[in-house]
Amino acid sequence: MIDLKQKLAEREALHLYRRRRTIDGPQGPEQLVDGKKVLSFCSNDYLGLANHPEIVAAFKKGADTYGVGSGAAHLVNGHSSAHHALEEELAAFVQRPRVLLFSTGYMANLGAVAALVGTGDAVFEDRLNHASLLDAGLLSRARLARYEHVSIDSLTNKLADSKAKEKLVVTDGVFSMDGDIAPLPELTAVAQQHDALLMVDDAHALGVLGPQGRGSAAHFGLGVAEVPVLMATLGKGVGTFGAFVAGSEELIEWLIQAARPYIYTTATPPAVAEATRASLKIIEGDEWRREKLQTLIKRFRSGAAQIGLELMDSQTPIQPLLIGEADRAVALSRRLEAEGIVISAIRPPTVPEGTARLRITFSANHSEAQVDRLLAALESCG
Ligand SMILES: *Cc1c(COP(=O)(O)O)cnc(C)c1O
């Protein structure tokens, strides 16, 4: 019999046991966590939009118009005019012919990868790709090859060795646990040379990178010809919920036919789509949010250098502090929490063995004084 007690005890002994904190009230730099007021630096709400009054108002108005539940999958009768309008607005935003909404980013990745490749094909993934992309590769039944992190040489070798019928190269646009930006121009070139399709997961870049926050492809000036499959989530920088895949007319029509996590799931509430539409307008207009993030990142990085903290090479709001062993990362996270600062420790298998870290993230709603408070706490706890 499966001995769950034993399995749980093993996790605990390895300092890999995961526990949830309970949040009261909305996302924001200051939060009520397990009943205590704290300063938090671990949300993916980079632009500070998860509790924006205009987005909340659009959500309420959407609920008045459409009710709460969508009632069914998109292909049955759950595809509302709110979803449809959002798809069109997202397509314009990411400058692609068409967009398909998915209920979550995890599902978008499973759906897209498994619809594009299968038995006899191969999928090439950066070693540090998000878990959902790796799971997508496994689910697809294509041969899964993982290349060294951002290594064009490693990818080139694996592509050259492959005898697969169809090839799909998949990368995070901004790596979720490291914060570095994928070398998309080089990846584009290698993929094209080897007749492979390129897919980019922009979960951590949409709203944050590129002109008006249009994402990592736009950051490098790459259009649909260079990045034919662009996926992003709406629950991070956009501040709402859901995800999408953007690309050609044919790509989207094919996903509607073949992406099982699209077909066999209930559409998200239309009111969420209305909230996302409001958020997109703010993202396009509020350049100050991206500028503010850059100010906070600079302040944090120079302050960290002064107190001798070693940061990873990241220009994005994800600024991990590499610790190493899981128990030390957990201990530091606990000491910070005692000082009223919440940053969760990220441990294997989310990150490779021996690279446990505190994944510090910034939001446009953090103040410079709050960054200073974080630096002071890191100095006194470290
Ligand atoms: C969060 C994340 C996802 C999953 O998106 P959800 O909408 O939260 O399911 C996919 N890819 C990356 C890189 C992510 O960080």
The ligand as an ORCA input file, in Angstrom:
! r2SCAN-3c Opt
* xyz 0 1
  C       2.926     30.671    -13.490
  C       3.480     30.108    -14.754
  C       2.692     29.301    -15.575
  C       1.335     28.828    -15.165
  O       0.389     29.840    -15.297
  P      -0.943     29.778    -14.416
  O      -1.868     30.702    -15.103
  O      -0.570     30.203    -13.054
  O      -1.411     28.348    -14.468
  C       3.220     28.898    -16.778
  N       4.470     29.259    -17.154
  C       5.259     30.010    -16.372
  C       6.624     30.368    -16.840
  C       4.789     30.443    -15.149
  O       5.575     31.151    -14.349
*
